Amino acid sequence: MNRRGLLALASGGVAALALRTRPAAAHGAAAHGPVLIEMRGSARGEHVGFAPLGLAVAPGALLRFVNRDASNSHTATTYHPSLFDRQRRIPAAAAPWDSGLLLPEESFEVTLEAAGVYDCYCQPHEMAGMVLRLVVGRPGDPGWEGAAPPSDDLPEAALAALPSVEAILADGPLMPAGLA
């Protein structure tokens, strides 16, 4: 093999490796494995949050919530009347979920089928603004249900932390400030 052929082969191998190790986009990740959502906290505990705190996925996406906070237990809980008598903030066709308390490094998985906006929170840290907005599909999809309006049963920190659907769709996964 000549030098040019060897360089072409090496370049192709590097490109293939780069493609293989690049993380899947959230919209197509269901076919490639679960979409990871981490529950994080700062070293001193002054900040907690989901990472990302805003995410768009395709219907049928499998989500895996993992508690990466060594200092706290967290939950992934949807706003729904059947769970702690909260206002429904998920599509009517969706099943509500509550992970229960997850200790550090424990995980919980859920598959999202219904198109629309899902708002979730951590039960012990909702007052600190530990919320998450998931956008499943796109506006105009069959059965799409947009974000629930602000309500008085959400703490102000939670309302302020929820990103807009437009920002999630335009900017992709939105990461929380103050959490590495």
C-alpha positions in Angstrom: 0.0 0.0 0.0 1.3 3.4 -0.9 1.5 6.4 1.4 -1.6 8.0 0.0 -3.7 4.8 0.6 -2.4 4.5 4.1 -3.3 8.1 4.9 -6.8 7.6 3.5 -7.3 4.4 5.5 -6.1 6.1 8.7 -8.4 9.1 8.1 -11.4 6.9 7.5 -10.7 5.0 10.7 -10.5 8.2 12.7 -13.7 9.5 11.1 -15.5 6.2 11.8 -14.3 6.3 15.5 -15.5 9.9 15.8 -18.9 9.0 14.4 -19.3 6.0 16.6 -18.4 7.8 19.8 -20.5 11.0 19.2 -23.5 11.1 21.5 -26.9 10.5 19.8 -29.1 13.5 19.4 -32.0 13.5 21.9 -34.6 13.3 19.2 -33.3 10.1 17.8 -31.9 8.6 20.9 -34.7 6.2 21.7 -33.5 3.8 19.0 -30.0 4.0 20.3 -30.6 3.7 24.0 -32.0 5.7 26.9 -31.7 9.5 27.0 -29.8 10.4 30.2 -31.2 13.0 32.6 -29.0 13.5 35.7 -30.1 14.8 39.1 -27.2 16.9 40.3 -26.2 19.0 43.3 -23.3 21.3 44.0 -20.6 20.2 46.4 -22.0 22.3 49.3 -25.6 21.6 48.4 -26.6 25.2 47.6 -27.7 24.2 44.1 -29.8 21.2 42.9 -31.3 20.5 39.5 -32.0 18.2 36.6 -29.4 18.2 33.8 -30.7 19.0 31.3 -33.6 21.0 32.7 -35.2 21.4 29.2 -35.1 18.6 26.6 -36.9 17.7 23.3 -37.3 14.0 22.4 -39.3 12.0 19.9 -42.4 10.1 20.9 -41.3 6.6 22.2 -38.1 8.0 23.8 -36.8 6.0 26.8 -35.5 8.3 29.6 -33.2 7.3 32.3 -33.0 9.5 35.4 -29.8 9.0 37.4 -29.1 10.6 40.8 -25.5 11.9 40.4 -25.8 14.0 43.6 -23.7 12.4 46.3 -25.3 14.5 49.0 -29.0 14.2 48.3 -31.9 11.9 47.4 -34.1 13.1 44.5 -37.3 12.1 42.7 -38.5 12.5 39.2 -42.3 13.1 39.6 -44.8 14.4 37.1 -47.4 17.1 38.0 -50.6 15.2 38.1 -53.8 15.0 40.3 -53.2 11.3 41.0 -49.7 12.1 42.4 -50.0 14.3 45.5 -53.1 16.1 44.1 -51.1 18.5 41.8 -52.5 20.3 38.7 -51.9 18.1 35.6 -48.9 19.4 33.6 -48.4 16.4 31.3 -50.5 15.5 28.2 -53.9 14.0 29.0 -52.9 10.8 27.1 -49.8 10.3 29.2 -49.4 8.2 32.3 -48.1 10.0 35.3 -45.0 8.7 37.1 -43.1 9.1 40.3 -39.7 7.5 40.7 -39.8 7.5 44.5 -36.6 8.6 46.3 -33.5 7.8 44.4 -30.3 7.5 46.4 -27.0 8.5 44.9 -26.3 6.5 41.7 -29.7 4.9 41.6 -31.8 5.3 38.5 -35.4 5.2 37.1 -36.6 4.7 33.5 -39.8 5.8 31.8 -40.9 5.8 28.1 -42.8 8.8 26.8 -45.3 8.0 24.1 -47.8 10.9 24.1 -46.9 14.0 22.2 -46.8 17.2 24.2 -45.2 19.0 27.1 -44.3 17.2 30.4 -43.3 19.1 33.5 -41.6 17.2 36.3 -40.1 18.0 39.6 -38.1 16.6 42.5 -40.4 16.4 45.6 -37.9 17.4 48.2 -36.4 20.2 46.1 -39.3 21.7 44.1 -39.1 24.8 46.4 -35.5 25.2 45.2 -36.6 25.2 41.6 -35.6 21.6 40.8 -38.0 21.1 37.8 -37.7 19.7 34.3 -39.6 20.4 31.1 -39.7 17.7 28.4 -41.1 18.4 24.9 -42.2 15.2 23.2 -42.6 15.5 19.5 -43.5 18.9 17.9 -46.4 21.3 18.0 -48.8 20.1 15.3 -48.1 16.4 15.9 -51.3 14.3 16.4 -52.5 14.6 20.0 -50.0 17.4 20.8 -50.8 19.2 24.1 -48.8 22.3 24.9 -47.5 23.5 28.2 -49.9 24.0 31.1 -50.4 27.6 32.1 -48.7 29.0 35.2 -50.7 28.0 38.4 -50.7 29.0 42.0 -49.8 25.4 43.1 -46.2 25.8 41.9 -43.5 27.6 43.9 -42.2 30.8 42.2 -38.7 29.2 42.0 -40.2 26.3 40.0 -42.2 28.5 37.7 -39.1 30.7 37.1 -36.9 27.7 36.3 -39.1 26.0 33.7 -37.7 26.9 30.2 -40.1 27.8 27.4 -41.1 25.2 24.8 -39.7 27.6 22.1 -36.3 27.8 23.8 -36.1 24.0 24.1 -37.0 23.5 20.5 -34.7 26.2 19.2 -31.7 25.6 21.4 -31.7 21.9 22.2 -31.0 20.5 25.6 -30.9 23.4 28.2 -28.5 23.0 31.1 -28.9 24.5 34.5 -26.6 27.2 35.8 -24.5 26.5 38.8 -24.2 22.7 38.4 -21.1 21.2 36.8 
